[in-house]
Amino acid sequence: MKRLVNLTAIAVAAALSIASAQAASLRIGLQEDPDALDPAQGVSFVGREVFAALCDKLVDIDQNQKIVPQLASEWSWSADGLALTLKLRDGVKFHDATTMGAAAVKANLDRYRRAPESKRKGELKPVREVVVVDPHTVRLDLTTRYAPLLAVLADRAGMIMSKAALDKAGDKIGTAPICAGPYKFTERVPQERIVLDRFSDYWNAPATTIDRIVYTPVPDSTVRLANLQSGAFDIVERLAATDVKAVEADAKLNVVDSTALAFNILSINLKNGPAADNPLARDPRVREAFEWAIDRKVINDVVFEGRFVPSNQPEAPGSPYWDPDHPVPTRDVAKAKALLAAAGVPHPAFTLTTSNNTTDLQVAQLLQSMAAEAGFDVKLQAVEAMSMVQSTSSGDYQAAIAIWSGRPDPDGNISYWLASDGFLNWGKYSNPQLDKLLQQARETINPAERGKYYKQAADIYITERPALFLYHYKWLWGVSRKVDGFVPYPDGIIRPQGIKIAP
């Protein structure tokens, strides 16, 4: 096994040296290959990693989750909260040398709102119209007050692409994306590498000094670590908790960590196609039994050496919108068996899909083993990350483990997964009362009042269990000591601005 890992590491290093031959590079090891490099269509976490260098947004968040300017230099709300006006930076150029202005911003936002391929429709649903006020000003008119809007514009829905490129490429723009970020797209070899080169006309050019960034997907955490130790990678994201001690003991490396917004979720297919004909979907007592059969603390201790946070809600324990009236349940196998007996299915079988990275496989195997003690027959299906996104989105799954990198506004952690129109509601769960509560929370600016709605929402989704929230992350990066200026963020995204690397 060790020789296989070493040979794989050598192969990855050789591929990196080919990709990096023409310029000094920052080489980043990703846990999986991103999906479409189109902000309208992408849904993967690692896609956001690449977008951070490729596509600037209207606004961003800082290390304290505060909204800060990016392509928009300032903004203001109308007195009634039904319009957001954004002033755009002057002189911003896209990678095709065209200039960004209000017309380009409107074209992008309208595409996110209306295009058949767009996954951003739900995020921008309250936007009634995007108005060009002048060449450097846009106004978003809303149908209702929408507290999460700025946080939405700090993600894919706020990424602005070249209007000329969009007009030409349409829904194929992801094959050669043209944005206004610090790095421009050079090439992509699926499952091997994504190469970006420094954009000399970037509006904030002094913030970037590295000539090239090469992203390489490596699902096996042992291989990622081997390449970091050998010098083939400069940064690896989602360092395995079990590898932290090895990195700390290496004089050439550092461990960087950060509190995370991210969580892992077990999505259950309730109503999305033939695969929804499974025991978990048919009876909520079976879903409850599965939850009583598992032990989140054991998962945290075994897989993450106790570094993560067991959780049963999309907001982390202790955070402002976490509901203390629903603590993380402790394991009760006898209760699980009794529920299965009452449901008339003492040995329910279903398939649990997971991406083929080392960590998710370990979590899935633990869930399989624990659930078996209560009578469940859980079959595991490990697939490549992009394939899993495609299968879950189409309803070709029964249950699936997925990461959500988290959003600074609670709506982005709850509604996307559980609202009837949530773009990550793969299982097609629908509860009108929950939808109403989430809508009321979105329309409420006062945090204390919003909290009341989210508490009522928790009463519903924790009881009905359309999905199970498993744990919240702590971001862990392995970083070469040659790298300087890397700043960790709670969303886990590697931002290239300010990073320098020694020869």
N, C-alpha and C positions, 0 to 999 in steps of 0.2 A: 504493500500500500504506500509506504514511504517513497519507494522508487517511482511509483505512478504519479504521486503528487509532485515529486521533483521534476519529472519529465514534463508534466503539464505546466508547471511554473516556467520551465525553460521555453516551452512553446509560446506561452503568453508573452514572455519577455522578448522573444524573437519578433513576434507580431508587433509589439510596441516599438521596437527599434526601427522596424520598417516604416511604421506610421510616423515616427518622430525624426526621421533622418534629416529632414530639411530645416528643422527649427528646434530651438530649445523648448521643451514641453513640460507641462504639468500633467502627470499621468495619474488618472483617478480610476480605482477599481470599484465598479458598481456591483451590487448583488444580483441584478438581472438586466436584461436588455429592455430599453424603453419601448413603449408602443409608438403610435404616430407622433412625429415631431410637428404637430399642428395643434396650437392651443385650443382650437374648436373641437378637435376630436380626441385629444389625449386624455387619459385618466390615470396613468401610472405615476407612482411616486418618483421613480428614477427619471421619468420624462421631465418632471419639474426640476430635477438636478441639472439636466442639460439646458432647459429653458433659462435657468438663472444666468448662464453665460451668453445665451443666444438671443433671448427676447426680453427686453426691458418692459416693465409694466407701467401703468399710469401712476401707481403708488406702490410702496413696499412696506414691510414691517421692519422695525429695528429689533435689537436683542431683547427688549422689554415688551414686544408685541404692540408697540405704538405705531400707528400709521405715519409714514414719512414720505416726502416727495420722491418721485422718480421722473417719469416723462411729463407728469403734471407738476408744475412748480408750486401751485397753491390751489385751494378749493374753498368753496363756501356753500352753505345750505340756505335755502329760502326760509323765511320766517315760519311758514307752515310745514316745513320738512318735506315738501313734495317736489323739490327740485335741487339738484346738485350741480353747481357750476365749477368747471375745471379750467384753469389757465395752463396752457401747454408751454413747454420750454421752446425757446426760439433756436433755430439752427440745428435741430435734430435731424440726422440723416439715417436712412435705411441702408442696408448692406448693398443695395443696387444703386446707391448714390441719389435716389429720389429723396425729397424732403418731407418730413412728417409735418402735418398740419391738421386742422380740425376736420377736414374732409376725410382724411385717412382714418382718424379716430372714429368718426361716425361710421365709415364703411366697415371697420372691424367690429364695432359694437353691434351694428345692425346684423352682421353675419352671425355673431354669437347668439343673437336673439331669434333669428329666423331660418338660418340655413338648415336644410334637412340633415346634414351630417353633424350639426353642432350638438355637443353635450353640455353646453353652457346655458341652454334656454331656461331651465329652472332657476339658475342663479340670477338671471337678469329678467325674470318674469315680471316684476313690478315696474320695469322701465317701459313707459308708454311711448316715449319718443326721444330720439337723440337729436338735438338741435345744434346746428352750426351757428354760433353767435357772431363770430368773426374768425379770421384765418387761424387764430391762436386760442380760441375759446369754444368749448362745447358745454352744453347744458343737458343733463339727463332729467327729463320730466317723468314723474312717477305717478302711478295710479293710486298708491297708498304709501304711507311712511314706511321706510325700509331700513331698519337699523344696521343690517349687515353689509350695506352696499359698498362702503369703502374697503372693507375686508375682502369682498368679492373682487374688487378691482385691484387688489394686491396679489391676485393669483391669475390663472390662465385667462379669465374673462377681462382682465385689464391689459393683456399683452397685445401690442400693436404691431401688425405686419405691414409690409409695403402694399399699398393699394394697387400699384401697377402689377406687382407680382400676383396678388390675389385675383385681379381681373384676368390675368393670363392663365394661371394654374388652377384656380377654383379649388375643388376639394382634394386635388392632388398636391397642394402646396407643401404638405408634410414631407414629400420626397426631396425637396430642396428649399427649406424654409428661409425666408428673407425678412429679418426683423430689424430692430434698432438697438440691439444689445452690444456688449463690449467685444463679442467674438462672432464671427460669421461662419456659416456652414461650409465645410470643405468636402467631406465624404462620410458615407455610412456604409459599413459592411455588416449586415445583420448578424447578430450573435458574436461579432468579432470586435468592432470598434466604431466609435463616432469621433470624427476629427473636426475641431473648430480652430480657426486661425484668428489672430488679433485683428480687430477692425480699427484701422488708423484714424478714421473719421468719427469715431465714437464721441458722443457729446461730452463724456467725462473721461477722455482718453488718459489723463495723468493717473487715474486710479488703477490702470492695468499696465503691467510690465512684461508679463509672460507672453511669448510669441504664439504658443499653441497649447490647446488642451486636448488630450486624448482620453476618452472614456472607454473602458473595457469591461464588458459584463462577465462576471465570474461567479456563478451561483454557489460554488463550494467555498465555504469560509476558510477551510484549511489551505486551499490553493491561493485565495486572496492574501492570506497572511504570509504564505511562502514567497509570493511576489513582492510584498511589502518588505520583508526581511532581506530579499536578494537585491533590492533597489530597483526592481522593474516597475513598481508603483511608488508614487509619492504620497498619495492619500488613499485609504480604503474607507468607504462608508459602511455603516452598520457592522463595525468590528464585533465579532462574537464575544459575548461576555466571558466565555471560557478561554479566550485568547488574550485577555487584558494583561494578565500577569506576564505572559511571554513578551508582549510588547514593552511593558514597563521594565523588563529585565534587559532589554536590548538598548545599548548606548546610542545606537543610530536612530532610535525611534521615540516618539512621544504618543501618549494617549490623551485625546481631547474629548471631554464629555460635556453634555448640556442637558438640562431638564427638557423634556419633550412634550409636545402637544399630541404626538402620535399614539395610536393604539392599534391593537389587533382585534379583528372582529370575525366571528363565525357567522357567515350569511347562510340563511336557510331558504331554499326554493319552495315558496308556498303556492304560487299560482302561475308560474311562468313556463307553460308548455308541458309536455308529457312527463318530463323528469320530476315535476312537482307531485307526481303520484308516488309518494313515499311516506313512511310512518311519521316522520317529523312534521310534514306538512298537514297530514290528515287530522292529527289530534294534539292539541296544546299540552295535554298531560304527558305525551311522549317527549316533547321539548323540555318540559319541566323536569322530567325524570333524567334526561341527559345532563341538565345543569346540576342536579343533585349528585350525579355520578362522578363529576369531575372535580378536581381540586386545583384551583388557580395558584395557591401558594406553592404546591409541589412543582407546578410548571415553572414558576419563577425561580425556585431554589435549584431545580435540576438543570434547566436550560440556560438560565440567566444568572446563576450564582447569587440569587437574591437581590440583584441590582435593579430590577424592574418593579412595577407597581401593580399587583393584582387588582382588577377592576371589573365591574359589571355595568358600567355606564360610559357614555361617550365623553363625558367630562371627568377629569382625573379626581380621585379622592382628595378632598380639601380645597379644591378650586371653587370659585364663586358660584358656579352653576351645578355643582355636584350635589346630589340629594342624600343627606345622611340618614334619611328614613328608610333607605334601601341599601343597607350594607352588603358587602360581598358575602354571598352564602358560603357556609362551610360544607364540606362534603358529607353526604348522608346516603350511603349505598342502600340501606334498608328502605328508606323513603323512596328512593328511585325505583326499587323493585316493586314496592307496593303500588306506585303510580302506573307502572307498566302492566301489572296484574289487573288493575282497575280498568285500564284501557283495552284489555284483552289482547295485548301483544307483548308477551313476556320476553321475546327475543327479536326485537325490531332490527331490521338490516337497512343500511343506507351507505352510500359512497361519499367519503369526505375528500374533496379535491384541495390540493395545496400546490404552491409553486415548488420547484425542485431545489430550492436553496436549502442549505444545511439546517438552519434554525427552524424554519417552518416545518420541515420534515420531522425534526425532533419533537416539536410541539404536537404535530398530528399523531405521531406514534404514542406519545403519552396519553393523549385524549382517547385513542383507540384502546389502549391497555386499561385505562381507568373505567371507561364505559363498558368494557367487556365484563368487568366484575359485577355490573348491575344487570347484565343480560343482553347488552347491545352487541350486534355484529357489524362492526364498522370496517368497511373496506377502504383502503387508501389509494388515491390516484394522484401521483406527482407529475406535474406538467411544467413546461417552460412558462415563464411569467406572462409573456404576450399571449400565449395560447390560453392561459387561464382567464385572462381578461376577455378574450373573444368568447370562450365557452360560457362564462358566467353571464356576460351581457346578453347572450342569445338564449339563456335559460337552459343550457345543456349542462346542468349540474344538480346535485341534490343538497349538498352543503359544501361550503368552501371557506377556507381561512384566507384573510386578506389583511394587508396593512393599510391604515389611513394615516397619513402624515400629520393630520390635525390642522385646524384653522383657528385663528385668534378669536373669531366670533363663534359662539356656540351653535348658531344655526348651521354653520358649515360642518359641524361634527355630528349633528343629529338629522337634519332634514334631508341631506343628500342621500342618506342610507335608509331612512324610515318613512319619509313623506311619500304620498302616493305618486307624486311626480319627481321624486328624487332620482337623479341620473345614475346613482349607484344602488338603487333599490332593485337589485337583480332578481329577487324572489317575488316581486310584484305584490308585496304586502300593502294593504290599504285599510285604513281606519279613519273615517271622516272626522271623528272627534279628535283624534291625534292631529290630523291635518289642520283643523280649526285652531287648536292650541298653539301649534307651531306658527301659524299665520299671525295669531294675536301677539306672539312673542316677537316676531319680526317687525311688527308695527309699533312696538313699545320701545321707547328710548331709555327710560329709567331702568337701571340694572335690577333694582329690588323687585319692581313690578314684573320684569321679564322672568326673573327667577321663579315667581309663582306659577307662571305658565309652564316653565320647564319641569317644575316639580310635578304638576298634574300630568304632563306628558310622560314622565318617568313611571308614574303609576300604571299607565297603559302599556308601554312597550316592555317593561320589566315583567308584567303579568302575562302578556301575550307571546313574548319571546319570538318575534320574527327574525331576530338575530341575537347572538350572545357576544357581549363585549368581554374580552379575555384579560387583557392587561394593557397598561400604559408603558411606553418605552422610556428609557434613558438613552439619548443619542450617544454613541461611542464611535470615535474615529481613530484609526491608526494613522499617524502622520510622521513622515521622515523629518529628521531634524534639519534637513536642508530647506524645508519649507518655513517661511516666516510670514506673519500677517494673516494667518487663517483664523477667522472669527466664527465661533459656533453660534448658531441661531436655534431657537426652540422649534422651528419647523423642520430642522434637519437638512436644510438646503445649503449646499456649498456655493457661496457667492465668491466669484473670482476677484472682485475689486479689493485691492490692497494686498493680495497674495504675491509674494516674491519667492524665488527659488534660487539657491546657490548653484553654481556650475557643478 
